[in-house]
């Protein structure tokens, strides 16, 4: 059986990309099952409409209406945060634990000082792909 630590040591860049892919997939999977996708889409649509109205009122110089619409936009943002809080709580503890393990495994590799950036870039890209695949908002 192949030891994961020896693979990390031999192929640090590839392995960090694989870890990022796996973690992004798991986070997307949790979001897929725990997010109210329809409600999130509704909120996003409302936010777009309010943003368009804000632009119109800014051009017209109607600052009072702009402030009112900004408050409405913030309420929509708060609702989105409340909906995404449950999946975040489910994934937060395991991710913190995994980061400790990953950091220890990459401390002795050629990418010891840059492993986080490799992870971050890979995670952002893979997260965008998985969000499209799972049709997440």
N, C-alpha and C positions, 0 to 999 in steps of 0.2 A: 504494500500500500504506500502511496506517495504521501509524504509529509507536506502539509500546507506551508509550513515555515520555509522549507527548502525551495518550494516553488516561488514563494515571495522573494527569497534571496536571489534566486536565479533569474526571475523575470519580474522585477518590481513594477515596471510601467504597465505591463499587460495585466498583472494581477490587481493593481489598484483600479484599473478600468473595469475589470470583471467585478470587483467588490462594489464599485459605484453602480454598475448595471444591476446587480442583485439587490442592493439596498433601494435603489430607485424603483425597481419593479415591485418590491414588497410594499413600499410606501404607496405606490399607485394602486396596488391591489387593495390595501386597507382603505384608501380613499374611495375606490370603486364601490366597496361594500358598505361603507359607513356615511358617505356624503349623500345628501338629498340633492341629486344632480339637477332635477327639474327646478327646484327652488333656487339653486345657485344660478342657473341660466336665467330665470326670471329676474333675479336681483341684478345680474350683469346687464340685462336689457334695460332695466329701469335706470341703472347708472349711466348707460350710454345716452339715453334720452335726456336725463338731467344734465349731463355734461354738454350736450348740444344746446340745451336751453341756456346754460350758463354762458356759453360762447356768444349766443345771440344777445343776451342782456348786457354782457360786457361791451360788445360792439356798440350797443345803443346807449351805454353809459348809465344804465339803471343799476346802481350799486346796491340798493336795498333788496331788490329781487335777486341779485347775484348772491348776496349773503344768505338769503332765505333758501335758495337752491343749494348752496354749499352745505347748509345744515342738513338738508334732505339727503344729499349725497353722502354725508358722514353717517347718517343713520343706516343707509344701505350698506355702507362699508362695515359698520358695527355688526349688522345682521350676518353678513358673509363671514366675519370672524367667528361669531358664535357657532355657525354651522360647521366651520372647519376645525373647531376646537377639539371635538371628540376624536377624530382621526389623528390629530396632532398628539394628543395625550397617549393614544395607543402606541404610536411609533416612537415617541420621544425617549422613553427609558431604554428600550432596546438599542436605539441608535447611539445614545451616550455610552452604553456598555460596549457596543461594537467599535466605536471610535477609540476607546482605550486599548482594545485589542489590536486594532489596525495600527495605531501609533506605535505600540510596542514592537510590532512585527516589522515596521518600516524604519525603525531607528538605526538599524545596522545595514541598510541598503544604500545603493548609489543615489537614490532619490530621497534620502533621509530629510533633507531640508526643504524639499518641494513636494512631498507626497500629498499634502493637503490640497495644493493647487491642481495636481493631477486628478485627485478625487473630485474636487469642486467642479472643474470644467466637465469631466466625464458625467458627473451626476446631473448637472444642468442640462446637458444635451440629451442624456438618456431619459431624464424626467419629461422633457418636452415630447420626446417620441412616445413614451408610455402614456402620457396624457392624451395624445392624439389617438393612440390605439384603443384606450379604454373610454374615449370620448368624455373625458373629465373637463369640467369648466375651468 
